[in-house]
Amino acid sequence: MLHWILHIIQDWDSILLTMYYNYIIYYISKNDNEEKSVI
């Protein structure tokens, strides 16, 4: 039971990390595009 819970927590960690990195990449590229369009 405990092992199963830990496994789910680890899965959530990787899911949240993936979403977090994707958001950062999206945010950076969005800012880059806005700066390029201003120039």
C-alpha positions in Angstrom: 0.0 0.0 0.0 2.7 2.5 1.0 4.8 1.6 -2.1 1.7 2.2 -4.3 1.2 5.7 -2.7 4.9 6.5 -3.1 4.7 5.4 -6.8 1.8 7.8 -7.4 3.5 10.7 -5.7 6.6 10.1 -7.9 4.4 10.1 -11.0 2.8 13.4 -9.9 6.3 14.8 -9.3 7.3 14.0 -12.8 4.0 15.3 -14.3 4.3 18.6 -12.4 7.9 18.9 -13.3 7.1 18.3 -17.0 4.3 20.9 -16.9 6.5 23.4 -15.1 9.3 23.1 -17.7 6.9 23.2 -20.6 5.4 26.4 -19.1 8.8 28.0 -18.7 9.8 27.1 -22.3 6.5 28.4 -23.6 6.8 31.6 -21.5 10.4 32.3 -22.7 9.6 31.7 -26.3 6.5 33.9 -26.1 8.6 36.7 -24.7 11.2 36.2 -27.4 8.6 36.5 -30.0 7.2 39.7 -28.6 10.6 41.2 -28.4 11.4 40.3 -32.0 8.1 41.7 -33.2 8.8 45.0 -31.4 12.3 45.3 -33.0 
